[in-house]
Every structure is written in structure tokens, then in C-alpha cells.
């Protein structure tokens, strides 16, 4: 029996995973994917990858350090993180995350130090006011490929666990049909890779380290990543439309008529397509490609995580989220972006990341 | 305790003389089957949508502004049989298999032996994972504390031998609270009387709620509860 229902009185639930949470998922994904991009040049010593891998390592460290701080901010009171270790409940994916994040981050920092160690030693031998500090940081400057490979392996395990837990943490929530799909972890991983490629494009330009070969290589990778992202999105949509996935069908029925969500999703898809076109047809536009790719990776996460919370679980209707200007919204995002930028300034001020330094580090 | 809590407000008024005589028995005491198993029955045919329960809950539990542990959703429904107003009180369902419990990373959300799902405010980190996991939107982040908040069946009142505030104040006597383990309880009697018509929200989620509804119209329930059509509820009688 069909019934027309008009809601007279109801309550609206606030978005409880705030933009900080989206920022965390975004940054940690970028970090792990950027770490993977750093491996060919730094661990495998592929000559054509050295520059890309060096900037990817910089990106992995920048995003890896800032991501957990965004997560702490979402706890409303950062000191509460201690309870994750004092009262771990291992039936929760989030509890596992509290162990996977430090595992990944510590091994990433160890890997970075081992990768930079020869460069630090070289800088320590050059003379100047900071020589003493570089020499101390180099701690002998021994270039151990075995240690580097071991640290990379540990970081890879940590990164894989981070990918698994971030995807599963959201996917298992049956209460939200949009999230309750195996396509979600896959999409998180794929957009992390496309975003990381975009980030390396941007870092190349920020450090004035652009080479034609690296740009071509990054664009080739980006085309593959964005095709995979679009395919995964299309498969997700098809599963829902065809009714092959119950949660997908329900998510589609809840969101198909919601203009705000539809436009955001269409925008995310369009930007992804534009980056694909630019990477193929306008490969020299590296900065634009990079920025738009980061934007598309961000928009896909935003549409899923914030957009998904707008759907009422106890009735009809959709509550479009309005980003507040305060620390729960714009100010919070700017704060983390500022932290990223400050860390970037510190790292590029004291350590070399351009192609010459990268080649020097690889050669020593 | 269960003898008192099994009464709804109207029943309480009717039984006042007897209660006055037996006032000494008011403090909490175990039901005849030992451990109680608290549940609530909401008879939608008796609900007038006055929101007295909403206000009583806010006052009793100092719920912050713009948040509710319980409220009565009100709809106008027009179908082949005509147009009418439809009330649906909502609160935490204190599920037998609460999806909020396993996701809590610090074990702050737990189910007590008496069936009440609670949040340990000292331990809660405010991550809102439980808020996301609840299919009934029964949880929220308390703006004052930054921690998860929800209906507790007024556990502090129940422990003192009192009814939950929403039940105590229900004008229409629509809310019945009691011990499912007590075969002689009002809630058991009312559930038995409404056999076949008792429903729960979103049974397809497998959460087995301990909040039961009588008078939930199947033709509109699917849309109002945001889930599939209901089947008659399985009532989790532990003892008795």
C-alpha cells in the first residue's frame, strides 16, 4: 500500500565524524600510497624513479605525521587517546588502528632516516654552522641497503594494515548502506594512490624539481590510477542500480533524489575525468593535474564520509552538511593544512629533496 | 524493584492504595527470577504525541540543547484508508545484540546483565564510532561532554526502584517498562495480550531490540523506520 508521509516533527542528528575525520582518511591514505611510490627509487634504486621517490618520501612523511593529529582533533580532547591503549577493545577495527598507526608511522620515520642517512652524512662533511648537527643525525652515515629494505618491509606491512583497517572500519557499518560495501576499502586505496601521484606532481613544482621524464612517468601512473578509480565507482554504481548489492541498492534509493549529494558526487566524478584527460592530453600541466587529482581524491572521500552521514537512518530525508567556519570546520582544516605547510618548510629548509640531492643520496 | 517498575503510570495510579500500604517494599529488589531483564513496550495506539516523555527525559538526564535521548516523531500519513497523524516514540533499543558495543575501541559501551546498554563516560573517548554503528540514531555526541550519550532506561531511577522518567510522565500510558524475566510483570502480560502484533524497528539488522511496539502500521513502518517491513518481534524472554 502506498502512503504519502509528511514529517511534522522529528530530530536531526548532527554529523558526528567531522571534517577532521575526512582529513585523517585523506592524509593517511596519501601517506601510505606515497610511501609505496618511494620504494622504486629509494629501495630498488631504479634510476628513473629517484626524483619521484624522493618527493614521494617527503609527501609520505608530511602526510603521515599530520594525519594522526587530525584524528586526535576529532576526539574533542586529544589526551583521550591514552584510553585506546589502556582499555583496548579488539573487537573494534578502530582499536586495532591505534596500534597500526604507530607501527606504520614509526617504521616510515625509520625508513626515511635510513634513506636520508647518506645525504645527512654528506652534509655533515661539507662544513658550515649546522655541520655538527647533520653529522649527529647521520649517526655515522652508513648506507645499509639491508636495513633500508627491512624498514621498508616493516612500513609496507604497517601501511597495508592501515589501508585494511581504515577501509574495514567504515565498511562494516551496516547502519549506513552507502558505506556497507566491499567497494569502499578498494576505492579508498585507489584514490589514495591517485592522490599521492597528484601530490608528487605538486611537490615537484614546489621544489622546482620538474623533469620531463618524471612528469611523463607520473602521468602514465595517474591515468592507470584514475581509470581504476572510475571503474571502481562505476562498478559500485552498477551494483546498486542493478540490485546485485542490497546495501548498494538501498544507498542508491536514499541518495538518488538528493540534489546536494548528487551534485557533489557528479563534481567528484567530473574532476576525476578532467585529470584523466589532462594527464593524457595536456601532460605538461603538472601543477594543475596535481592539484585537481588531490581535489578529486578529497571530494570522493568527502562525498562518501560527510555526504553519507546526511542520510537519515530512521526515516526519510537528507540533511545537507554546512561546513562551519570554526574549529570544527574551516578553521580545523586550515589548522591541519598549516601544520602540513609548517612541517614542509622545516623539512625543505634543513634537508635536500631536489633531484641533485636525490641522485647524490642514491649514489653514496 | 521490578514490581514497581512493571507498572505503567495509569497502573501505578490505580495501585496507589496498595502501594501506600506496602511502601516498605519500594527499594530495589530482584524479581522472582533473580536477574531482571529490562524492556519497554510502546503502545502506539495510546500515544498522543504530547512530548511529555521528551521533556521529562531532558529534565531528568540534563540532556544538552538540541539533543534528545528520546522523542516522539510525528507524521501525517495519507493512504487509501484516509489521512491521520502517526506517532513514533524513539529511544535506544537496548538491543540484545547491540551493534554499538563491539565497535567501541575502548570498551566504554557495554551491555549490563540486566539488559541495559550503558556508556562509561570516564572511558569514552568521543570517537563517535558507536554513533555511526547504531541503526536507530539513538546515540549522539553530547556537546557539553564531547562523549557518547544515549538513553539508559533511566538506570539510576530503576536502581532506586523508580520508573524511567519517560514512562513515569507518559500522559497516555503508552510506555510500559518492566522485567521480561518476571512472568507476572505488566510488560509480559501486555506483550502476551498483543501477541502477533508486537514489532520492533529494523529487525533485518538482527539487533533484537528490547523496545517493542504495538500498533506499528506495516504499510508505513517500512518508510518511517528506514528499514524493511517488519515481522512480528521475537521477544527475548530469558527466564520465566
Contacts between the chains, C-beta under 8 A, distances in Angstrom:
chain1	res1	chain2	res2	distance
A	1	B	79	5.8
A	1	B	80	6.3
A	1	B	219	4.3
A	2	B	79	7.0
A	3	B	77	5.3
A	3	B	78	6.6
A	3	B	79	4.0
A	3	B	219	5.7
A	3	B	220	5.0
A	3	B	223	7.4
A	4	B	77	7.3
A	4	B	78	4.3
A	4	B	79	7.3
A	5	B	75	5.3
A	5	B	76	7.4
A	5	B	77	5.3
A	5	B	78	7.9
A	5	B	86	7.9
A	5	B	220	6.2
A	5	B	223	5.9
A	5	B	224	6.9
A	6	B	75	6.5
A	6	B	76	4.5
A	6	B	77	8.0
A	6	B	78	7.9
A	7	B	73	7.2
A	7	B	74	7.7
A	7	B	75	5.5
A	8	B	74	4.3
A	8	B	75	6.1
A	8	B	76	5.9
A	8	B	85	7.5
A	9	B	49	7.6
A	9	B	51	8.0
A	9	B	71	8.0
A	9	B	72	7.3
A	9	B	73	6.4
A	9	B	74	4.0
A	10	B	71	7.9
A	10	B	73	4.8
A	10	B	74	7.6
A	11	B	68	5.4
A	11	B	71	5.4
A	11	B	73	7.6
A	13	B	131	7.8
A	13	B	137	4.9
A	13	B	140	6.3
A	14	B	66	7.9
A	14	B	140	6.9
A	14	B	141	7.3
A	16	B	128	3.8
A	16	B	131	4.4
A	16	B	132	6.6
A	16	B	140	7.2
A	16	B	141	5.3
A	17	B	128	5.9
A	17	B	132	6.6
A	74	B	127	7.3
A	75	B	125	5.4
A	75	B	126	5.5
A	75	B	127	6.2
A	75	B	146	7.9
A	76	B	126	4.7
A	76	B	141	7.7
A	76	B	146	3.4
A	77	B	126	7.0
A	77	B	146	5.9
A	80	B	125	4.1
A	80	B	126	6.6
A	81	B	125	7.2
A	83	B	106	4.6
A	83	B	108	7.8
A	83	B	123	5.8
A	83	B	125	5.1
A	84	B	105	5.9
A	84	B	106	6.2
A	84	B	125	6.9
A	86	B	106	7.7
A	87	B	106	4.3
A	87	B	107	5.3
A	87	B	108	7.4
A	87	B	123	5.6
A	88	B	105	7.2
A	88	B	106	7.1
A	88	B	107	7.9
A	89	B	102	7.7
A	89	B	104	5.8
A	89	B	105	5.8
A	89	B	106	5.9
A	89	B	107	3.9
A	91	B	102	4.2
A	91	B	103	7.7
A	92	B	102	6.3
A	92	B	103	5.0
A	92	B	104	6.0
A	92	B	105	4.4
A	92	B	129	6.9
A	93	B	103	7.6
A	94	B	103	7.0
A	94	B	105	3.9
A	94	B	127	6.3
A	94	B	129	5.4
A	95	B	105	3.9
A	95	B	106	7.2
A	97	B	105	7.7
A	98	B	105	6.7
A	169	B	129	7.7
A	172	B	103	7.7
A	173	B	103	7.8
A	173	B	132	5.4
A	173	B	133	5.7
A	174	B	99	7.0
A	174	B	135	7.0
A	174	B	205	6.3
A	175	B	99	6.7
A	175	B	132	6.7
A	175	B	133	5.7
A	175	B	134	6.2
A	175	B	135	4.0
A	175	B	205	7.4
A	176	B	132	6.6
A	309	B	132	7.7
A	312	B	137	7.2
A	312	B	226	6.5
A	313	B	134	7.8
A	313	B	135	5.6
A	313	B	136	7.0
A	313	B	137	5.0
A	313	B	226	5.4
A	314	B	73	7.6
A	314	B	90	6.4
A	314	B	136	6.0
A	314	B	137	4.8
A	314	B	201	7.8
A	314	B	224	8.0
A	314	B	225	6.5
A	314	B	226	5.2
A	315	B	73	6.8
A	315	B	223	7.3
A	315	B	224	5.7
A	315	B	225	7.4
A	315	B	226	5.5
A	316	B	223	6.2
A	316	B	226	7.5
